[in-house]
């Protein structure tokens, strides 16, 4: 399954993508507001993981 990851932090994004790949999924990685563009594609992911952290 294609899963969209919307995360600007490289380490968090990479670790989550590795876990999803190992589980047999296809991660779609986005940064800096690219998630909306990825969701407009004809073959858009059906699941989205948004990571938000406010310090």
Secondary structure as UniProt FT lines:
FT   STRAND          2..6
FT   HELIX           10..22
FT   TURN            23..24
FT   STRAND          26..30
FT   TURN            32..33
FT   HELIX           35..39
FT   TURN            42..43
FT   STRAND          47..50
//
